[in-house]
Amino acid sequence: CGCSSLFLAALCLLGSLLHASPECTVPSSEFQLQGDYLLGGLFNVHHASSSIVHDRPEAVDCSRQPFTLPSYRMFQVMRFSVEEINNSSILLPNVSLGYEIFDHCSDTLSFPGVLNLISVNGSIKPRGHASKYVSKVIGVIGPFGSTETLTVAPLFMMNFIPMVNYGSASSAFSEKVKFPSFLRTVHPNKDIIRLIVDIMQHFNWRWVAFLKSNDAYSEDGLELFRKMIKGTEICLAYTEELNPSTNYSRMFKEIDLQRIPTIIVFARKLYAETVIQSAINSNVTNKVWIAGDTWALNKNLPKKEGIENIGTILGVSETVVEIPGFNDFIYSSKHKRHCEDARQQKFCNQVCNCTSLNPEEIIAENPSYSLSIYSAAYAIAHALHNVLECGEGRCRDNITVGIPDSPSVVLAQLKKSNFTLLNRSIQFDENGDPANGYYSIVFWNQEGQAEEIGSYETHPLVQLSIDDTKIKWHANGKVPTSLCSQECPEGYAKKQDGIHKCCFNCVMCRNGTYVNITEDAYRCVPCKPTEWSADRSTSCSPRSVEYVSFTDGSAILIMVVTSILVALSLATAILFAINYNTPVVKSAGGSMCFLILGCLSLCSISVFFYFGKPTLACCILRYFPFLLFYTGCLACFVVRSFQIVCIFKMAAKFPKLHGWWMKYNGQWLVITVALVTQALLLIIGYASRPPRPYNETFWYKDKIILGCHVGNPGLLAVSVVLLASLCFLCFAFSYMGKDLPKNYNEAKGITFCLFVLILTWIIFSTEYMLYHGKYIQTLNAMAVLSSLYCVLLGYFLPKCYIIIFQPQKNTPQYFQGLIQNYTKTISQ
């Protein structure tokens, strides 16, 4: 067309007159129809390549570009819809709709038609400068693509001219701040992408490539896909932008190199056809192809020779609904056109050059967007019906449609749309998008047909239904796998290998850990301290809690034996009290014997607290009485051993030292110092860090052994050193008195006690290192009890025997004789 100067002026000034350029001929009924109210239409009957370059700004002559039959079918659906509305006696009874349709074949070079629609009497004036401005059209249907719509929509938004779009699915149009008068009967990309993601999850496909074209529709789809797979197991392994210079051979080699079995082609029909043809030519096999809504119902591709070799093709599209009367309209329209004379076009890009088409070709073409166009026309008609207050066979004719200083009244009614068309509810949400969504899932079968195998609804609830049995898979009839790495066996965690979480190695979860694949399949989670697990576990089990209860047989036996010890200590004390002035009692230590027996009885308190569930008080009483009062016993033995040596040996050699000892009661001083020192150590240690209950979980994976922590280890070590020092002194003094009189030699009894004591704790220490079960507490109690019985039986029992069974040896004369014999021996 000779519209170059017109296009340049319109873009620069947006107010110049638009002049027609009659160059081509076309029947007037194809692109124009007179009516009381005018609809605008933008359809890409032809498609201009993006590579067209001009040396000056000019509009493209669409009739010279490649013809697109699917778009021509859409164009005919709008014409049919308007004719059907005009024939209705209910919707707009005494009002007729007309249309002005333009071939919008380019997103950047097809502006003359758009400017014509927004002009009045050949001029365009900004909204604020035209107080009596009334829009030429009450609404515009189209254009098809998101990129084309993004370039022209702002011009219609300027005066709030309603745009009801049938094919632009980009999410950008949901932003009402930028597109206040934009509505659409096609669903936005988010619904289609959500469906594609759901299909992948249904078949457990996680390793996928995404091919897109260089346009707003595909860019938006890729961005939505990336957002929706976050938090899922799906990984986007490869993306490629399709354009005229794409190296398809290299692209397919890269996809094979990464072992990607599933390919999503979310691109315009032209590029989708090129991809599939290139896959056939490149001998690509065993792939799963997911077709977007632009080519899922393509009529030509399923019949291509060799397409059965490239794998399985699934597609998603809006549910196809047959429009009654459309086929008859096409047959009638084409018959009339064949008999009519051509007329000159009134404006640029209103010529088809498609007289050679037969009706069967048009009817058989892809019907994907037919219902959207049909719904768009009826939505505007219903809005006009409400604006004109139609009813009882006529509409009011005194109402102005298109108010200059407020949004279009038609737009206001459009937003309130709520009617039923072909058993489908037509409504718009707050973003101008369809409130209800109906989709079909198709499979390209061996007969070259897109067979419906499932459905998807978004309202009122999201419902996905797929009949897997209808799909004839390329992989020996089985659902193909699409994984970077095979799933790990049970009890193994995934360790990511590379940048994609779908690629991983499998690591076994050791005992004490588990993997929960529903929460985090990439980590072996440690069990709680109160739980356990074996190798390769998927959950933890509660540990069994063990301790020696008071009702345990061993506990009862030890407590009975302890009670016997207390009784024997009491009996011994009574026996010694009765025979207090006898030589045996005095040689045993006299009043010191009662202190030893008292300490033994108090030490026995500790034994009872080795049983039952440990508490803070139990743990303190388990150690404190024994450590303190056994220190008293050993201190008494140290003093006794020293006194024996002092009396029989040191008195003669060191009379001054002996005199000092006797004068200041050195024995009681030593005992007091030992007891006070030990008491201070224990009090300070327990005040800073007392023994506390603790759960032993290290040695047994399935058990918790209840025990007591020893408290402050440093001060405990000092306490043990004090006891060990007393033992050493006992041995030293006992050795010095090894040759004293037999019946007066207490050192031998003390030595025996110490020997049993040390042997007991060596045995217990060995058991403590080898055994860690609950009965370690029982063994500890037995060691304490053995330490007490060795004193009672090794030191006091022989003296009790003499007092009871050998009273003749318990006389002053007998002891005096022993001393005299010993003195003679020493003198000789």
C-alpha positions in Angstrom: 0.0 0.0 0.0 1.1 3.5 -0.5 0.7 4.4 3.2 4.3 5.2 4.1 3.8 9.0 4.6 0.6 8.4 6.5 2.2 6.0 8.9 5.2 8.3 9.6 2.9 11.3 10.2 0.6 9.4 12.5 3.3 8.1 14.7 5.0 11.5 15.0 1.9 13.7 15.5 -1.0 11.3 16.4 -3.3 13.9 15.2 -2.9 14.2 11.5 -5.6 13.1 9.0 -5.6 9.6 7.8 -5.8 9.2 4.1 -6.9 6.1 2.2 -4.7 4.5 -0.4 -6.7 2.5 -2.8 -4.4 0.0 -4.4 -5.8 -3.5 -4.0 -9.3 -5.0 -4.6 -11.3 -7.0 -2.2 -15.0 -7.6 -1.6 -16.3 -5.1 0.9 -18.0 -7.7 3.0 -14.7 -9.3 4.0 -13.2 -6.5 6.1 -16.0 -4.0 6.5 -19.6 -4.1 7.5 -21.8 -1.1 8.1 -23.8 -0.9 11.3 -25.2 1.3 14.0 -22.2 0.5 16.3 -18.8 -0.5 15.0 -16.4 -3.2 16.2 -12.7 -3.1 15.4 -10.9 -6.2 14.4 -7.1 -7.0 14.1 -6.2 -10.3 12.6 -2.9 -11.4 11.1 -4.3 -12.9 7.9 -0.8 -12.6 6.6 2.4 -12.8 8.5 5.3 -10.4 7.9 8.8 -11.7 8.7 10.6 -9.8 11.5 13.6 -9.6 9.1 11.9 -7.0 6.9 14.1 -3.9 6.7 13.2 -0.6 5.2 15.5 2.4 4.4 12.7 4.7 5.6 9.6 4.5 7.9 6.7 2.9 6.0 3.9 0.5 6.6 4.1 -3.0 5.3 1.7 -4.2 2.6 0.3 -7.3 4.3 -1.2 -8.8 1.1 2.3 -9.4 -0.2 3.3 -11.4 2.9 2.8 -15.1 3.4 -0.8 -16.1 3.9 -1.7 -17.8 7.3 -4.8 -20.0 7.0 -5.4 -20.5 10.8 -5.6 -16.7 11.2 -7.9 -16.4 8.2 -10.2 -18.9 9.9 -10.2 -16.7 13.1 -11.0 -13.7 10.9 -14.0 -15.6 9.5 -15.2 -16.5 13.1 -15.5 -12.8 14.0 -17.4 -12.1 10.8 -19.8 -15.0 11.6 -20.2 -13.9 15.2 -21.3 -10.4 14.2 -23.7 -11.7 11.6 -25.2 -14.1 14.1 -25.6 -11.3 16.7 -27.3 -9.1 14.0 -29.7 -11.9 13.2 -30.7 -12.3 16.9 -34.0 -10.8 17.8 -33.2 -10.9 21.5 -29.6 -9.6 22.0 -29.7 -6.4 20.0 -33.2 -6.4 18.4 -33.3 -3.1 16.6 -29.6 -2.3 16.5 -27.0 -3.6 14.1 -23.3 -4.2 14.6 -20.8 -3.4 12.0 -17.0 -4.0 11.9 -13.8 -2.6 10.5 -11.2 -5.4 10.3 -7.5 -4.9 9.4 -4.8 -7.4 8.5 -2.4 -6.9 11.3 0.6 -8.8 9.9 3.4 -7.1 11.8 3.9 -5.9 15.3 5.9 -2.9 14.2 4.8 -2.0 10.7 1.0 -2.3 10.8 -0.1 0.9 12.6 -2.2 2.5 9.9 -5.2 0.2 10.7 -4.8 0.8 14.4 -4.7 4.6 13.9 -7.8 4.4 11.7 -9.7 2.7 14.5 -9.0 5.3 17.1 -9.6 8.2 14.7 -12.8 10.2 14.2 -13.4 11.7 10.8 -9.7 11.1 9.9 -8.2 12.8 12.9 -6.9 11.8 16.3 -7.1 14.1 19.3 -5.9 13.4 22.8 -8.6 12.8 25.3 -8.3 16.1 27.2 -8.5 18.1 24.0 -11.8 16.7 22.6 -14.7 17.5 24.8 -17.2 16.1 22.3 -15.0 13.2 21.2 -17.0 10.0 20.8 -15.0 6.8 19.9 -15.4 5.5 16.4 -15.5 1.9 17.7 -17.2 0.6 20.9 -14.6 -2.2 21.2 -11.7 -3.9 19.5 -11.2 -7.7 19.1 -7.6 -8.7 18.7 -4.8 -8.7 17.8 -3.6 -12.3 18.2 0.0 -12.3 19.6 1.2 -10.8 22.9 4.0 -8.9 21.2 1.6 -7.3 18.7 -0.8 -6.5 21.5 1.9 -4.9 23.6 2.7 -2.4 20.8 -0.8 -1.3 20.0 -2.7 -1.6 23.3 -1.5 1.7 24.8 -3.1 3.5 21.9 -6.5 2.1 22.8 -5.9 2.5 26.5 -5.4 6.2 26.0 -9.2 6.8 25.6 -10.3 3.6 27.5 -11.5 2.0 24.3 -12.3 -1.6 25.3 -10.0 -4.3 23.9 -11.3 -7.9 24.2 -8.4 -10.0 23.1 -8.7 -13.6 21.9 -5.0 -14.8 21.8 -2.6 -12.6 23.9 -1.8 -14.8 26.9 1.1 -12.8 28.4 0.8 -12.1 32.1 1.6 -8.4 31.5 -2.0 -7.7 30.4 -3.3 -8.6 33.9 -1.8 -5.3 35.2 -4.8 -3.0 35.2 -2.7 0.1 36.0 -1.1 -0.3 32.5 -4.0 -1.8 30.6 -7.2 -0.5 32.3 -9.6 -1.2 29.3 -8.0 -4.6 28.3 -10.0 -7.8 28.8 -9.4 -11.2 27.2 -11.3 -14.4 26.5 -8.2 -16.5 26.2 -6.6 -17.6 29.5 -3.3 -16.1 30.6 -0.1 -18.1 30.4 -0.1 -18.9 34.1 -3.0 -21.4 33.6 -1.3 -23.1 30.6 2.1 -23.3 32.4 0.4 -24.6 35.5 -1.2 -27.3 33.5 2.2 -28.2 31.9 3.8 -28.4 35.3 1.0 -30.6 36.6 1.3 -33.0 33.6 5.1 -33.3 34.3 4.4 -34.1 37.9 1.7 -36.5 37.0 4.2 -38.6 34.9 7.1 -37.8 37.2 9.1 -36.0 34.5 11.8 -33.9 36.1 14.5 -33.3 33.5 13.2 -31.0 30.8 14.2 -28.6 28.0 12.2 -25.5 27.2 12.2 -24.1 23.7 10.7 -20.7 23.1 10.4 -18.0 20.4 11.5 -14.5 20.6 8.3 -12.8 21.6 6.4 -11.6 24.7 4.2 -14.7 24.8 7.1 -17.2 25.0 9.2 -15.0 27.3 6.4 -14.8 29.8 5.8 -18.5 29.6 9.5 -19.3 30.4 9.5 -16.9 33.3 6.3 -18.4 34.7 7.7 -21.9 34.2 10.8 -21.1 36.2 8.7 -19.6 39.0 6.3 -22.6 39.2 8.9 -25.3 39.3 10.6 -23.7 42.3 10.0 -26.0 45.3 9.3 -29.0 43.0 11.5 -31.8 41.8 11.4 -30.4 38.2 14.7 -29.0 36.8 15.0 -26.8 33.8 18.1 -28.4 32.1 18.2 -26.5 28.9 16.5 -23.4 27.2 16.8 -22.2 23.7 15.4 -19.2 21.9 14.1 -20.0 18.5 14.7 -17.6 15.6 15.4 -17.7 11.9 19.1 -18.3 12.5 18.7 -21.1 15.1 21.1 -24.0 14.5 18.7 -26.9 15.2 21.2 -29.6 14.6 23.5 -28.1 17.3 20.5 -27.6 19.6 19.4 -31.3 19.4 23.0 -32.5 20.0 23.2 -30.4 23.2 19.8 -31.8 24.3 21.0 -35.4 23.7 24.4 -34.7 25.4 22.5 -33.8 28.6 20.2 -36.8 28.2 17.0 -34.7 28.2 14.0 -36.9 27.2 11.3 -34.2 27.7 11.0 -31.1 25.5 8.5 -28.3 26.0 8.0 -26.2 22.9 6.3 -23.0 24.0 6.5 -21.0 20.8 4.5 -19.5 18.0 3.1 -21.9 15.5 5.7 -21.0 12.8 8.7 -21.9 15.0 7.0 -25.0 16.5 6.5 -26.3 12.9 10.2 -25.6 12.2 11.3 -27.4 15.4 9.3 -30.6 14.6 10.4 -30.7 11.0 14.1 -30.2 12.1 13.7 -33.0 14.6 12.4 -35.3 11.9 15.3 -34.3 9.6 17.9 -34.7 12.4 16.6 -38.2 13.2 15.8 -37.2 16.8 14.1 -40.2 18.5 12.6 -41.2 21.8 11.6 -37.8 23.1 8.4 -36.6 24.8 7.2 -33.4 23.3 4.8 -31.1 25.1 3.1 -28.7 22.8 1.8 -25.3 23.9 -1.6 -24.1 23.0 -0.4 -22.3 19.9 0.3 -25.6 18.0 -1.2 -28.4 20.1 -4.1 -28.8 17.6 -2.0 -28.2 14.5 -3.6 -30.0 11.5 -0.5 -30.4 9.3 2.3 -31.6 11.6 0.6 -34.8 12.8 0.5 -36.0 9.2 4.2 -35.3 8.5 6.1 -38.3 7.2 8.5 -39.6 9.9 6.8 -37.8 12.8 6.1 -41.1 14.5 9.9 -41.6 15.0 10.6 -38.5 17.1 8.7 -39.9 20.1 5.4 -39.1 21.9 3.7 -35.7 21.4 1.3 -34.4 24.0 -0.4 -31.0 23.8 -2.4 -28.6 25.9 -5.1 -26.3 24.5 -8.3 -24.6 25.4 -11.2 -27.0 25.1 -12.5 -26.9 21.5 -16.2 -26.3 21.3 -18.0 -26.6 17.9 -19.7 -23.3 17.0 -23.1 -24.2 15.5 -23.7 -22.6 12.1 -20.1 -21.7 11.4 -19.5 -24.3 8.7 -22.7 -23.2 6.9 -21.5 -19.6 7.1 -18.2 -20.5 5.5 -19.9 -22.5 2.6 -22.3 -19.6 2.1 -19.7 -16.9 2.3 -17.3 -18.6 -0.2 -20.1 -19.2 -2.6 -21.2 -15.6 -2.5 -17.6 -14.4 -2.9 -17.1 -16.6 -6.0 -20.1 -14.8 -7.6 -19.3 -11.2 -6.5 -17.2 -8.6 -8.3 -14.2 -7.3 -6.4 -14.2 -3.7 -5.2 -11.4 -1.5 -4.3 -10.3 -1.5 -0.7 -11.0 1.7 1.3 -7.8 1.5 3.4 -4.4 -0.2 3.8 -4.3 -3.9 4.7 -7.8 -4.8 3.9 -7.2 -7.3 1.1 -6.9 -11.0 1.4 -5.9 -12.5 -2.0 -7.4 -15.8 -0.9 -10.1 -16.5 -3.6 -8.6 -19.8 -4.3 -9.5 -21.2 -0.9 -12.2 -23.7 -0.7 -14.6 -24.0 2.4 -13.2 -27.4 3.4 -9.7 -26.1 3.9 -11.0 -23.3 6.2 -13.3 -25.6 8.2 -10.5 -28.2 8.7 -8.0 -25.7 10.0 -6.9 -25.4 13.7 -10.0 -24.3 15.7 -8.1 -23.5 18.9 -9.1 -19.8 19.3 -12.5 -19.9 17.6 -14.4 -20.0 20.9 -12.3 -17.1 22.3 -13.2 -14.9 19.3 -16.8 -16.0 19.4 -16.9 -15.2 23.1 -15.2 -11.8 22.6 -17.8 -10.7 20.1 -20.7 -11.8 22.3 -19.2 -10.2 25.4 -19.2 -6.8 23.6 -22.7 -7.4 22.3 -24.0 -8.3 25.8 -22.3 -5.2 27.2 -24.0 -3.0 24.5 -27.3 -4.8 25.3 -27.0 -3.6 28.9 -25.9 -0.1 28.0 -28.7 0.4 25.6 -31.1 -1.1 28.1 -32.5 -3.5 25.5 -35.7 -5.4 26.2 -39.1 -6.3 24.8 -37.9 -6.4 21.3 -36.0 -3.1 21.0 -33.2 -1.0 22.5 -33.2 2.6 23.5 -31.7 4.9 20.8 -31.1 8.0 22.9 -28.1 6.8 24.8 -24.6 7.9 23.8 -22.0 5.1 23.9 -18.5 6.5 24.6 -18.3 9.4 27.0 -15.4 11.7 26.5 -14.5 12.5 30.2 -15.1 9.1 31.8 -14.3 5.5 31.0 -16.4 3.9 28.3 -19.8 2.8 29.6 -19.4 -0.3 27.4 -16.1 -1.1 29.3 -18.0 -0.8 32.6 -20.6 -3.3 31.4 -18.0 -5.6 29.9 -16.3 -6.0 33.3 -19.7 -7.1 34.7 -20.2 -9.7 32.0 -22.0 -12.8 33.3 -23.7 -14.9 30.6 -23.7 -18.4 29.2 -22.5 -19.2 25.7 -22.5 -22.7 24.3 -22.9 -24.1 27.8 -19.9 -22.1 29.0 -20.0 -19.3 31.6 -18.5 -16.1 30.3 -17.1 -13.9 33.2 -14.1 -11.8 33.8 -12.1 -11.5 37.0 -10.7 -8.3 38.5 -7.8 -8.5 36.1 -9.9 -8.8 33.0 -9.0 -12.5 32.6 -11.6 -15.3 32.2 -13.0 -16.4 35.5 -13.4 -20.0 34.3 -10.8 -22.2 32.7 -11.4 -25.3 30.6 -8.5 -27.1 28.9 -8.0 -30.2 26.9 -4.9 -32.5 27.0 -4.3 -34.1 23.6 -2.2 -36.9 22.3 -1.1 -37.1 18.6 -2.0 -40.6 17.7 -0.9 -42.7 14.8 -3.8 -41.7 12.6 -2.5 -38.1 12.6 -5.2 -36.8 14.9 -5.0 -34.8 18.1 -6.9 -37.2 20.4 -8.2 -35.8 23.6 -6.9 -37.9 26.6 -7.6 -35.6 29.5 -9.1 -32.4 30.8 -8.2 -29.6 33.2 -10.4 -27.1 35.0 -9.4 -24.1 37.1 -12.8 -23.2 38.6 -14.2 -23.7 41.1 -11.4 -26.1 42.0 -8.3 -27.2 40.0 -9.0 -30.6 38.6 -6.7 -32.6 36.4 -7.8 -35.8 34.7 -5.7 -37.9 32.3 -6.6 -41.3 30.8 -3.1 -42.8 30.6 -4.5 -45.9 28.7 -5.2 -43.8 25.6 -1.5 -42.8 25.2 0.6 -45.1 23.0 4.1 -44.4 24.3 7.2 -44.8 22.2 9.1 -46.5 25.0 7.7 -50.0 24.5 4.3 -48.9 25.7 5.6 -47.7 29.1 5.6 -44.2 30.5 9.1 -42.8 29.6 11.3 -41.6 32.4 12.7 -38.1 32.4 15.3 -38.0 35.2 18.9 -36.7 35.4 19.6 -39.3 38.1 17.7 -42.4 39.1 15.9 -42.2 42.4 17.9 -43.3 45.5 17.0 -46.5 47.3 15.1 -46.2 50.5 17.3 -44.8 53.3 19.6 -43.0 51.0 19.9 -39.2 50.8 20.6 -37.3 47.6 23.9 -35.4 47.3 23.6 -32.8 44.6 26.0 -33.2 41.7 26.4 -30.0 39.8 24.1 -27.0 39.6 20.8 -28.9 39.2 19.2 -30.5 42.2 17.8 -33.3 39.9 21.4 -34.5 39.3 22.7 -36.2 42.4 24.6 -39.1 44.0 23.1 -41.3 46.6 24.6 -41.4 50.1 23.5 -43.9 52.7 22.1 -42.5 56.0 24.1 -44.1 58.9 22.6 -45.3 62.1 21.4 -42.4 64.2 20.2 -40.5 61.1 17.3 -40.8 58.7 16.1 -39.3 55.5 12.6 -37.9 55.0 12.1 -37.6 51.2 8.8 -35.6 51.7 10.6 -32.9 53.6 14.2 -32.9 52.5 15.6 -35.7 50.3 19.0 -34.1 50.3 19.9 -34.4 54.0 20.4 -37.2 56.5 18.7 -35.8 59.6 20.1 -36.7 63.0 17.7 -38.4 65.3 16.7 -36.8 68.6 18.7 -37.9 71.6 15.7 -39.9 72.7 15.4 -41.7 69.4 17.5 -44.1 67.3 17.7 -45.5 63.8 19.5 -48.3 61.9 21.5 -47.8 58.7 19.3 -46.8 55.7 16.4 -45.6 57.8 13.5 -43.3 56.8 12.4 -42.5 60.3 13.6 -42.7 63.9 12.2 -45.0 66.6 12.0 -44.1 70.3 14.8 -45.5 72.4 13.9 -47.8 75.3 14.7 -46.2 78.6 16.6 -48.4 81.1 17.6 -48.1 84.7 17.7 -50.5 87.7 14.4 -50.1 89.5 13.9 -50.8 93.2 11.9 -53.9 92.2 14.8 -55.4 90.3 16.0 -58.7 91.8 19.6 -57.5 92.1 18.5 -54.2 93.7 16.5 -56.0 96.3 19.4 -58.4 97.1 21.9 -55.5 97.5 19.5 -53.5 99.6 19.0 -56.5 101.9 22.7 -57.1 102.2 23.2 -53.4 102.9 20.6 -53.5 105.7 22.5 -56.5 107.1 25.7 -54.5 107.1 24.0 -51.7 109.1 22.6 -54.3 111.5 26.0 -55.9 112.0 27.7 -52.5 112.5 25.1 -51.7 115.2 25.6 -55.1 116.8 29.4 -54.6 116.7 29.1 -51.2 118.3 26.9 -52.7 121.1 29.4 -55.5 121.6 32.3 -53.1 121.8 30.4 -50.8 124.1 29.7 -53.7 126.5 33.4 -54.7 126.4 34.7 -51.2 126.1 37.4 -51.5 128.9 38.8 -54.8 127.6 42.2 -55.0 125.9 40.7 -56.1 122.5 38.5 -53.1 122.2 41.2 -50.7 123.4 43.8 -52.2 121.0 41.2 -51.8 118.1 41.0 -48.1 118.8 38.7 -47.7 121.7 36.3 -44.8 121.0 37.7 -44.6 117.5 36.0 -47.9 116.7 32.6 -46.3 117.2 33.5 -43.5 114.7 34.6 -46.1 112.1 31.3 -48.1 112.6 29.3 -44.9 112.4 31.0 -43.9 109.1 30.4 -47.4 107.7 26.7 -47.1 108.5 26.5 -43.6 107.0 28.4 -44.8 103.9 25.8 -47.4 103.3 23.2 -44.7 102.6 24.8 -44.2 99.1 23.9 -47.8 98.1 20.2 -47.2 98.2 20.4 -44.3 95.7 21.9 -46.4 92.9 18.4 -47.7 92.1 15.3 -46.1 90.8 15.1 -43.2 88.2 17.9 -40.7 88.9 17.1 -37.3 90.1 19.3 -34.4 91.2 19.0 -35.4 94.9 19.6 -39.1 94.1 22.8 -38.3 92.2 24.2 -36.2 95.0 23.4 -38.8 97.7 24.8 -41.5 95.4 28.3 -40.1 95.9 28.4 -37.6 98.7 27.9 -40.0 101.8 30.4 -42.6 100.6 33.2 -40.2 99.6 32.9 -38.2 102.8 32.4 -40.9 105.4 34.7 -43.4 103.8 37.4 -40.7 104.1 36.7 -40.9 107.9 37.2 -44.6 107.9 40.5 -44.4 106.1 41.7 -41.5 108.3 41.0 -43.7 111.4 43.0 -46.5 109.9 45.8 -44.2 109.1 45.8 -43.0 112.7 45.5 -46.5 114.1 48.4 -47.7 111.9 50.5 -44.8 113.0 49.7 -45.3 116.7 50.6 -48.9 116.6 54.0 -48.1 115.1 54.5 -45.2 117.4 53.7 -47.2 120.6 55.8 -50.2 119.7 58.7 -48.6 117.8 58.8 -44.8 117.8 58.2 -44.4 121.5 61.6 -45.7 122.3 63.4 -44.0 119.4 61.5 -40.7 119.3 60.2 -40.0 122.8 59.6 -36.3 122.2 57.5 -37.0 119.1 55.5 -39.6 121.0 55.0 -37.1 123.9 53.7 -34.4 121.5 51.3 -36.8 119.8 49.9 -37.9 123.2 49.7 -34.4 124.6 47.8 -32.8 121.7 45.6 -35.8 120.7 47.2 -36.0 117.4 44.9 -38.9 116.2 41.8 -36.8 116.4 43.5 -33.8 114.8 44.4 -35.9 111.7 40.9 -37.4 111.4 39.3 -33.9 111.7 41.6 -32.4 109.1 40.9 -35.3 106.7 37.1 -35.1 107.2 37.0 -31.3 106.9 39.2 -31.2 103.8 37.1 -33.8 102.1 33.9 -32.1 103.1 35.1 -28.8 101.7 36.2 -30.3 98.4 32.8 -32.0 98.0 30.7 -29.0 99.0 32.7 -26.7 96.7 32.5 -29.2 93.8 28.8 -29.8 94.2 28.0 -26.1 94.6 29.8 -25.3 91.3 28.7 -28.4 89.3 26.7 -31.0 91.2 26.1 -34.5 89.9 23.1 -34.5 87.6 21.0 -37.1 85.9 22.0 -37.8 82.3 21.0 -40.0 79.4 23.7 -42.4 78.2 23.0 -42.7 74.4 26.5 -43.3 73.1 27.1 -47.0 73.7 23.6 -48.4 72.7 21.9 -47.0 69.6 18.5 -48.2 70.7 18.6 -47.6 74.4 18.8 -44.7 76.9 20.7 -45.7 80.0 19.8 -43.4 82.8 22.7 -42.5 85.0 24.4 -39.7 87.0 27.1 -37.4 85.8 29.9 -37.2 88.4 29.8 -33.4 88.6 32.9 -31.3 88.7 35.6 -33.7 87.5 38.5 -31.6 88.8 37.4 -31.5 92.4 36.3 -35.1 92.2 39.8 -36.0 91.1 41.2 -34.2 94.2 38.8 -36.1 96.4 40.0 -39.4 94.9 43.6 -38.3 95.4 42.9 -37.7 99.0 41.4 -41.2 99.5 44.4 -42.7 97.6 46.8 -40.8 99.8 45.2 -42.1 102.9 45.4 -45.7 101.5 49.1 -45.2 100.8 49.8 -44.0 104.3 47.9 -47.0 105.7 50.0 -49.3 103.7 53.2 -47.6 104.7 52.5 -47.7 108.5 51.1 -51.2 108.2 54.3 -52.4 106.7 56.3 -50.8 109.5 54.3 -52.8 112.0 54.4 -56.1 110.2 56.4 -57.8 113.1 54.3 -56.6 116.0 52.8 -59.2 118.5 50.2 -61.4 116.7 47.2 -60.6 118.9 48.1 -56.9 119.2 48.9 -56.4 115.5 46.1 -54.2 114.0 48.2 -53.4 111.0 47.7 -56.8 109.5 43.9 -56.4 109.6 44.1 -53.0 108.1 46.4 -54.3 105.3 43.9 -57.0 104.5 41.1 -54.4 104.3 43.0 -52.2 102.0 44.0 -55.1 99.8 40.3 -56.1 99.3 39.4 -52.4 98.8 41.9 -51.8 96.1 41.1 -55.2 94.4 37.4 -54.3 94.4 37.8 -51.0 92.7 40.3 -52.4 90.1 37.6 -55.0 89.2 34.9 -52.4 89.0 37.0 -50.1 86.9 37.6 -52.9 84.4 33.9 -53.7 84.3 33.1 -50.0 83.8 35.3 -49.8 80.7 33.9 -53.0 79.2 30.3 -52.9 80.1 27.9 -49.9 79.7 24.5 -51.3 80.3 22.0 -50.4 83.0 23.5 -52.9 85.5 26.7 -50.8 85.7 24.8 -49.0 88.5 24.3 -52.4 90.3 28.0 -53.1 89.9 28.9 -49.7 91.4 26.6 -50.4 94.4 28.3 -53.8 94.8 31.7 -52.1 94.8 30.6 -49.7 97.5 29.1 -52.5 99.5 32.3 -54.6 99.1 34.4 -51.6 100.4 32.2 -51.4 103.5 32.2 -55.2 104.2 35.9 -55.4 103.8 36.3 -53.0 106.8 33.6 -54.7 108.9 34.7 -58.2 108.3 38.4 -57.7 107.8 38.9 -55.4 110.8 36.1 -55.9 113.3 35.1 -59.6 112.8 38.4 -61.1 114.3 38.0 -58.9 117.4 34.4 -59.9 117.8 35.4 -63.5 117.6 38.0 -63.1 120.4 35.5 -61.2 122.5 32.8 -63.9 122.1 34.6 -67.2 121.6 38.1 -66.6 123.1 37.5 -64.5 126.2 40.7 -65.8 127.8 42.7 -63.8 125.2 40.8 -60.7 126.1 42.5 -60.1 129.5 45.2 -57.6 130.6 47.5 -60.4 131.6 47.4 -62.1 128.2 48.2 -58.8 126.4 50.9 -57.9 129.0 52.6 -61.2 128.3 52.6 -60.6 124.6 54.1 -57.2 125.1 56.9 -58.5 127.4 57.8 -61.3 124.9 57.9 -58.7 122.1 60.2 -56.4 124.2 62.6 -59.3 124.9 62.7 -60.1 121.3 63.5 -56.5 120.4 66.2 -56.3 123.1 67.9 -59.5 121.9 
